[in-house]
Amino acid sequence: MLNVAIIGSGDTLIEHVNTWSNIHNTTIVSIVDIDDGQTQHELEHLKSIYVDSFEELASKKVDIVDVCVPVVNRAEWVERVAAQNLSVMCDMPLGQTLEETVSVMSVCKEKGVQCYPGNPFHFAPVFVNAKKAVADGAIGNAGVIRLAAQTAHPGGVADIFTELGVDLFAWVVETFGEVVRVTAKHTQKTSRKGSPVEYAVVMLRLENGAIIHVELSWAGKKNPRLSFELAGDKGMISYDSRDNDPIHVDEFTGTFEEVENDMILTKSVSDRRMEYIVKCIQTDAPSDVTSETAIAAMQVAGAASESVKSGEPVSIKRGVSQ
């Protein structure tokens, strides 16, 4: 039985508790609500395992700590967990900046603990299958790639490149390779109803010459929308989460071997992620979402912000944006 401790707040904490409660061979032994236990009324059946301090949590036998706090608090909490020689999982971005992310990964490496960065696209079947299809040569040599993500504005002073874009940037790096140049535009305004609206366009040039076009938007309160067109010299894979038949594969030459039929989400992305982490811990295996990927994604996000400010493309070489 794997002992899980959770540090978080609000709806995200409740969601993670509910997910872990459904994972076989795990038990939640401690919960720290960083907002003074405000979630206890929603999780009254677990009130007995709420603890008042991180020190109390660290004194228990814990196999993995799930840090699900807001981005502004993540680097601090992940480093505190790692400093206690406890394995940790946390959504990307692991910090507000590239420097914070590098610091987090350095502390984990120094302490010899496993860090499991979370990227929903690494576990969502449509993105998993698209990545496999690209690796198997379904589109041939990548040409122009388009991805788009839209969701409601989170409020506050959140950064659209790190909080909405970083997961897509990580998937791009995993699927197509290293980004060498970034050009970005960004606009922000207030809707007629007074709610904030943001839109950004990011152009990525890859080391292999491919061009990635990423659209990011925080607007409205409808269901999130994701889409992509992955085009190469042999074919194209397209997907739109709002379509009735959301994924299409068009072959230009030859016969395309059908992508594994796993588009229907019989399990949630969170379920898949937690089950994967349990397997990693049981087999003492590192995460497939590596520290290098987490850092590379933040480099792209940082370069996008620099490009917006300067109005010029920003090059990324040997881990440093220039």
N, C-alpha and C positions, 0 to 999 in steps of 0.2 A: 504494500500500500504506500502510495506516494503522498507525502505531507506537503500541502500547499498553503502558503501565506499570501494574503492580498493586501496591498497598500493602494488606496485610491480615494475617489470621492464621486458623489453624484450618480447619475445614470450609468456612467461607465463602470463604476464599481459594482453596481447592482447587476449589470449585464455580465461582467466577468464572474461574479459569484454564481449566477445562474448557470453559466456555461460550465464552470468547473464542477458544479453539482451533478452534471450529466455525464461526466467523464469517468469511465470505469477505472477501478484500482487507484482512485485518488480520494483524499479527504481534506477538507479545508480545516486547518487547525488554528488559524489566527487571521483577524481582519483589523487593519488600522484605517480608519476614516480620517483623512487629514482635515476634514471640515467638522471636527468636534462631534463625530458620530451621528451626523444628520441622517444617514441612510438606515439607521437601526429600526426606524418605524416601518420601513419597507421589508426589512430582513429580520423581523422580530424573532423568528424561529432560530436565528443564529446569534442572538444577542449575547449568549454565554461565551462566544469565542472572540468577541470584540475586545481589543486591548487598547490601553490608553497611550502607550508609547512604543516606539520602535525597539527600544531596549528590551521591553517585555516580549515582543515578538521574537527578537533574535535569541532570546534565552530558551526558546522551545526547539524541538527537533523539527527542522524544516528542510525539505529537499529542493524546493523552488519557491522564489518570491515573485509574484506577479505585481509589477509596478504599473498601475493604470491611472496615473495622476495627470493633470494638465501639462502641456508642453513646457510651460514656464518652470515647473517643478521637477521635471524628469531627471535631468542630469544630477541634481543634488541627491535624489532618492536612490537612483541606480548606484551611484558611488557609495552611498551609505550602506546599501545592501552588500555590495561587493567587498567593502572594507571588513565586513563580518564573515567573509569567506563563504557567502551563500550564493548559489546560482540564481540568476535573475532573468526575467523576461520583461520586455517593455516594447510598446508600439514605437515605430519610427514616426517622427524624428526622435532620437534619444536625447537631444538637446535643442536649444533655440538656435545655435550657431554651429558651424563646422568645428570651432575650437572646443566647444562643450562636448560635441560628439567624440572628437579625438581623445579628449580627457577621460570620458566615460570608458571608452574601449581600452585605453591605457591602464586605467585602474583595474579593470577586470583581468587584463592580461598579467599585470603585476601580481595580483592576488591569486592567479591561477584558477579563477572561477569561470564557468560557462555563462555567456551572455547570449540570449536569444532575441535578437531584434525582430519585431513583428511587422510584416508587410502583407496586407490582405491579398494583394495580387499574386503573391507567392503560393497562396493556397486556394484562391478562387478557381474552380475548374475551367472556366472559359479562358482565363489567362494562362493557366498551367498547360492546357491543351494547345493553345496558340503558340506558346514558347516551344513546346515539343515539335509542333508542325514546322516551325521555322528551322529548328535544329535538324529536322529530318529532310530539309530541302524543299518544302512545299512551295515556297515563293521564290526559290533560287537565291540569287544575289539581291540583298535588300536594296531598294531604291528610295522611294519617298514613303515615309511612315507617318501616319496621323493618329493621334490619340486625343481624347477629350474627356474631361471630368467636370461635372457640375453638381453642386449641392448647395444647401442653404448656408448663408453666411453665419459663422460661429459667433460673431459679435466681438467686441473688444478690438485689440490691436494685433490680431493674429496675422502672420505672414503667409500669404497665399502660396508662395513657392515652397516653403518648408512644410506647412501643415496640410496642404492639398496636393502639391506637386511631388513631394519627396518620394512617396510610394511608387508613383508612375516612373520617376527618374530611376529608382532602384530596379524596377522591372525592365526598363530599357537597357540598363547596363548588363543585367543578367542575361537578357535575350539577344542583344545585338552588339554589345561590346562597349569599349571605352569611348566616352565623350571627350572631344578635343576643343570644341568651340561652342559658345553659347551666345545667342542674341535674344533679347526679351523686350517686350512692351507690356505696360501695365496701366490700367485706368481704374479709378475708384470714384463712385458718386453715390448719391442718395436717391432712392426711388420716390415716386410721388407719395407713397404711403409712409415715407420716412425711414425705411429700412436700408441698410448699407448694401451696395452692390459692387462687386469687384470682378474684373476680367483681365486675364493675362494670356499672352501668346509667347511661347518659347520655341525658338528654333535651335535644334541641336545638330551639330555636325559630328559624325562619328569618325573614329580612326580609320575605318574601312571605307569612308567616303559617303556612306548613307546619310540621308537627311531625315531628322525626326521633327515633326511639327506637333507641339503639345498645346492644347487649349485648356485653360483652367478658369472656372467661373464659380463665384459665390453669388447666387441670386435665387430669389423665390423660396418657397417652403415646400415644394413638391418633392416627390421621391428623387433620390440621386440618379444621375444619368451618367453612364460610361459608354464610350464607343471607341472603336479603332478601325483603321484600314492599314493593313500591312502588305505593301506592294513590293514585288521584286520582278526580276526578268522572266520568271517562270509562272507566276501566279499571284493571287491576292487573297487574303483572308480578311473579312470584314465582320464587325460586330456592333450592335447597338442594343443596349439593355431595354429600350422602349419598344423594339420591334416584337411582333408576335413570333416570328421565326428569326431570332436575333443573330445567328451566326451563319455566314455564307463563305464558301470556298470556291473561287473561280480559278480554273487552271488554264494556262495559256498554251501549254504543250504537254504531251504525254498523259499518263493516267495518274491522278492523285489518289493515294491510298487514304481512305477515310480516317479522319481524326477520331481517336478513342471517344466513344459516346458517353461523355460524363458532364454534359452541359446542364443537366437538371440537378439543382442543388439539393440532394437528398440529406445532406448535412450542412449546417451553417459553416461559413468560413472560420468562425471562432472555434467551433467544434473540431474542425480539421486541424487548426493550428495547435490547440491544446493537446490533442491526441498525438500529434507529431512531436511536441516537446516531451511528453511522457515517454514516448519511444526513445527519443534521444537520451534522456536521463537514464532510462533502464539499460541502454546499451553503451552508455558513456560516449556518445557520439556528439560531435560539434554540430552547430546549426548550419543548414544550407544557406541561410541568409547570413552572410559573413560580415565581419567588421569592415572588410574592404568595400563591400557593396554599400553598407550603411554610410561610410565615409564618402564614397564616390557620389552617392545621391545628394549628400549635403554640399559637396563641392559644386555640383550642378546648380542646386538651389541658390547657393551663395553667389555663383557667377551670374545667375539670372538677375538677382538683385543689383549686382554691380553694373550689369548691362543697362538696366532701367535707369540707374542714376547717371551713367556716363553717356547713354545714347549710342554706345559703340559695342561691337562684339567683344566678348571676353574669352581668352584662350585658357585652357586647362592643360597644364603639362606637369607630369610627374607629381601629381597630387597637389599642385599649387595653381590657383587661378591667377591669371596675369592680365 
